[in-house]
Amino acid sequence: NNMKTFYNTSEVSQILEEPQWIIRFWESKHPEFIKPVRRNNDPRSRRYYREQDIRHLRIIQNCVRELFIHHKGIEKILSGD
């Protein structure tokens, strides 16, 4: 299993083909679903996203880009309601 455990913002940006500011914006809108890890919990340190964060970001991306669902609707989808 050669899947990486953590991805930095630029890697996530490449995976999703979205600019880094979009990734950070989506994270800010859905902090309960996108929880990057930071070294020593330092808020100034680099974000490291996990597979689950990327899965949630893909759902958000699909909602925003394909389905035109706004962020309140995305909350329901991510919650499984």
N, C-alpha and C positions, 0 to 999 in steps of 0.2 A: 504494500500500500504506500505509494509514493505521493499521496496527497499531502500538501502542506497543511500545517495546523493554523498558521497565522499569515495574514496578508496585510501589507501596509496600504495606505490610501492610494498610492499611485498604482499598485498592482490591482486593487479593486477597480479603480478607474479604467484600467486596460481591460479587465475581464468583462466589465459591464459596458465598455465603450461609452462612458459618461465622464464629463469633467469632474475633477476632484471636488470642486465647490458644490456640485450637485449631490455627490455622495454625502458630504458633510451637512448639506441642507436637509436631505432626507433623514439622516441620522438625527438632526435637531428636531424634526417633526415627529419622529417615532422612537424616542429614547428608550422606551420599554422593550422594543423589539430589536434595536440595533445598539449593541453594547460593546463597542470595541474595548479591548484591554489596553491599558497604558502601563508602561514601566513604573513601578513603585506608586501606582495610582496618581502619578503626577499629571494634572490636567494640561500642562504645557508639553508633555512628551508626545511622541508619535502614537497615533492610533494603530492598533493591530486588530484586524477583523477576523472572525472565525467563519467556518463554513456556514454556520447557521445565520450569521449576520448577512452573508452574501446571499443566502436563500431568501431571506426577508427583503433584502435590497432588490433582488430580481422580481419579487412579487410587487413591490412598490413601483419598480420600473415598468413592469407590464401594465399595472393599473394606470400609471400616469401617461405612458406613451401610446398604449394600444387601446385602452378601455376608457380613457379620459375620466377616470374616477378621481375625485379630489381626496384630500388627506383624511377627512372625517370618515369617508367611505372605506378608505384603506385600513383604518383602525379596525373596523368591523371584520374585514377580510382577514387581517393578521390575527385577530382574536379568535377567529373560527366561528363567529356568530353568523 
